[in-house]
């Protein structure tokens, strides 16, 4: 039995999702004629309380489009220093938007008004880039799935907008946050200009992310999707899987969180593990003692058919997901207990 905890992107479609895909009605989405894609976009816009949505191949693309259509060249984006848009998207903010980035420390990745206020550039100082966007990430991948509540988002958004700033949300794992906070997703549309949600992570669709946005931004978003090479043709097969995931896989995310917390608690008792980050959702990040290396631990895990990834000089990451069940959890715990350092 192989246990793959490298990411929640490794899931495969369930039989019911396969069935939904095979029954999908399709057309040419670049011509705006794929009914399954159009239905998914309407579903996502309504779900998050916004007027428009654009289906794309990846969360990196939806993030990059969101930043692009909210900025002008030489602008600056405020975000957490470990945020995905900065750290894990190949320098896209610089390359695609010609914008610089102001990096904030945050509280486990959650940036607050006081920090933002201290980092807004003086508009009248020609030496400085123009601060134009605040980008939040929910949940925060680099901080073991820490999350914002809607109340925290509201405070940041209202302040940013009072300063004339746009708001972007990298909501790759937004639904992981929502099942913990109990907040209504429809309220999110009140506080952002663009929202990126990923459907191929915890929700279990094989491919796809959606950029939800204000209606006036939709033409720009579609133009940038084309420019970035994201126009797909009969994409309805993928959209049908994504729609099925939204209808059937949101509430079950709680199961992933429960297993992740059990895993985190068990790991914290092992002598060769220096520390385990708080486990808020489905991501477990731990540091190993200086006398060993992540590579050594990963090799031993791999020998037992448990897969994980290095996530820092002394860090390893595990992510629970749709295809990780209780039997796999038990195996994983036993394998970790066998590791020798």
Secondary structure by P-SEA (a helix, b strand, c coil): ccccccccccccccaaaaaaaaacccccccccccaaaaaaaaaaaaaaccccccccccaaaaaaaaaaaaccccbbbbccccccccccccccccccccbbbbbbbcccccccaaaaaaccccccccccccccbbbbbccccccccccccaaaaaaaaaaaaaabbbbbbcccaaaaaaaaaccccccccccccbbbbbcccccccccbbbbbbcccaaaaaaaaaaaaccccccaaaaaaaaaaaaacccccaaaaaaaaaaaaaaaaacccccccccccccbbbbbbcccccaaaaaaaaaaacbbbbbccccbbbbbbcccccaaaaaaaaaaaaaccc
